[in-house]
Amino acid sequence: MKKIYFICTGNSCRSQMAEGFAKKYLPDWEVRSAGVEVHGLNPKAVEVMAEKGIDISHNTSDLIDPEYFNKCDFVVTLCGDARDRCPRVPSGVTHLHWGLNDPAKASGSDVDILNVFREVRDKLEHKVDCFSKNTHNIGN
């Protein structure tokens, strides 16, 4: 079974949303997310994913698991901080970087903030969907 790891700074928003989409678009893969720090699951990430019919409410904010990290086929960093602070990716593991703004840093009204979360969510869905279509021939 192929393995993919989504990593951002706090494993609270971007990586959690990416994990949710990857579980939908890559059903035959083992999918996890983690952070270089633990910030807790952001309720707004849960809310905007629910709008897409994906429940991430039971996910937990986790630190990078070195054992899983070293056995992955793909590691995807979702911000510059995670890319810079991520452990060295072993040879044989493909590292992708999808730099996205941190929606948790959005300001304004609740509607404005949710719209930023939706924008990041939609970009992630597009990236994961494209990834799944481009890796369908990799198999298990």
Secondary structure, 3 states (H helix, E strand, C coil): CCEEEEEECCCCCHHHHHHHHHHHHCCCCEEEEEECCCCCCCHHHHHHHHCCCCCCCCCCCCECCHHHHHHCCEEEECCHHHHHHCCCCCCCCEEEECCCCCHHHCCCCHHHHHHHHHHHHHHHHHHHHHHHHHCCCCCC
